[in-house]
């Protein structure tokens, strides 16, 4: 099972952790297929937050998980899933996408860096094995005027 293989290094119960993400009422899941066989997935959660400056209840997206079968890594599957997740978040008026990944997860860090995610913090011991977590974000709507919920 992909969720187990992808997250066993970082989660105590990787399958249960991913199932919880999939079952969350405010999450959307995207699955990549190759010849009708699932080869990757991404889970995105969208939430409205308290008013922030001129923005009424800004919607923010959180990439809860992204994983690709080992044999298909570095072939654009993760990049396509991430791009689709971002497009989905934009279509739902999200201002930004947030995520956390293990600081030593070099493949994921490369993917997010190439997609212009910026680090803005971290958590020591956030993952199994005391791996540190790095918080990353990317603005999805650079023009505040394009955001429909602005107050004047």
C-alpha positions in Angstrom: 0.0 0.0 0.0 1.4 3.3 -1.1 0.5 5.2 2.0 2.4 2.7 4.2 5.5 2.7 1.9 5.6 6.5 1.6 5.0 7.5 5.2 6.3 4.6 7.4 9.5 6.5 8.0 7.6 9.5 9.4 4.4 8.3 10.9 3.8 5.8 13.7 0.6 4.5 12.0 1.0 5.6 8.3 -2.1 3.9 6.9 -4.3 5.1 9.7 -2.8 8.6 9.4 -3.6 8.8 5.7 -7.1 7.3 6.2 -7.8 10.0 8.7 -6.8 12.6 6.1 -8.9 11.0 3.4 -12.0 10.8 5.7 -11.8 14.5 6.8 -14.9 16.3 5.7 -13.0 19.3 4.5 -10.4 17.4 2.4 -10.2 16.5 -1.3 -8.1 13.7 -2.7 -6.6 13.4 -6.2 -5.2 10.2 -7.6 -2.7 9.9 -10.5 -3.2 6.9 -12.7 -0.9 5.2 -15.3 -2.8 2.7 -17.5 -5.7 2.8 -15.0 -3.4 1.8 -12.1 -3.2 4.3 -9.2 0.5 5.5 -8.9 0.2 8.5 -6.6 -2.1 10.7 -4.6 -2.5 14.1 -3.0 -4.8 15.2 -0.1 -5.7 18.9 0.2 -7.7 20.4 3.0 -9.4 23.8 2.5 -10.5 26.0 5.4 -11.9 29.5 5.9 -10.2 31.5 8.7 -10.9 34.6 10.7 -10.9 37.9 8.9 -7.4 39.1 8.1 -6.9 42.7 7.2 -9.1 43.5 4.3 -9.8 39.9 3.5 -13.0 38.4 4.9 -12.6 34.8 6.0 -9.6 34.0 3.8 -9.6 30.4 2.6 -6.3 28.6 3.0 -5.2 25.3 1.6 -3.1 22.7 3.4 -1.4 19.9 1.5 -1.8 17.0 4.0 -0.1 14.4 1.9 1.4 13.7 -1.4 3.0 10.4 -2.5 4.2 8.7 -5.7 5.1 5.1 -6.3 8.9 4.7 -6.0 9.4 3.4 -9.6 7.7 6.6 -11.0 9.5 9.2 -9.0 11.4 11.9 -10.8 9.0 11.5 -13.8 6.7 14.4 -13.2 3.9 12.5 -11.4 4.5 14.4 -8.1 4.8 17.7 -10.0 1.5 17.1 -11.8 -0.3 16.1 -8.6 1.0 19.2 -6.8 0.0 21.5 -9.7 -3.4 19.9 -9.8 -3.8 20.4 -6.0 -2.8 24.1 -6.3 -5.2 24.6 -9.3 -8.0 23.1 -7.2 -7.2 25.3 -4.2 -7.2 28.4 -6.5 -10.5 27.4 -7.9 -11.9 27.3 -4.4 -10.4 30.9 -3.8 -7.6 29.8 -1.5 -5.0 32.5 -1.0 -2.1 30.2 -0.2 -1.1 26.5 0.2 0.7 25.4 3.3 2.4 22.1 4.1 4.9 20.4 6.4 7.5 17.9 5.4 10.4 16.2 7.1 13.6 18.3 6.9 15.5 15.2 5.7 12.9 14.2 3.0 15.1 15.4 0.2 12.8 14.3 -2.6 9.9 16.2 -1.2 12.0 19.2 -0.4 13.3 19.3 -4.0 9.7 19.0 -5.4 8.4 21.9 -3.2 11.5 24.1 -3.8 11.1 23.6 -7.6 7.4 24.7 -7.2 8.4 27.9 -5.4 7.4 26.9 -1.9 9.1 29.0 0.8 10.1 27.9 4.3 8.6 29.9 7.2 9.2 27.7 10.2 9.8 24.3 11.7 9.0 21.9 14.4 11.6 19.8 16.2 10.7 16.2 16.5 7.4 16.5 14.5 7.8 13.1 12.9 8.5 9.5 14.0 12.1 9.0 14.7 12.3 12.6 16.0 12.7 14.0 12.4 12.2 17.7 12.3 9.4 19.2 10.2 9.8 22.2 7.9 6.8 24.4 7.3 6.4 25.7 3.7 4.0 28.0 2.0 3.2 29.3 -1.5 1.0 32.2 -2.3 -1.7 31.1 -4.8 -3.2 34.5 -5.4 -0.7 37.2 -5.7 -3.2 39.9 -6.7 -5.4 40.7 -3.6 -7.9 42.4 -6.0 -8.5 39.0 -7.6 -9.8 37.8 -4.3 -13.6 38.1 -4.2 -13.9 38.6 -0.4 -12.1 41.9 0.1 -13.6 44.5 2.4 -13.4 48.2 1.6 
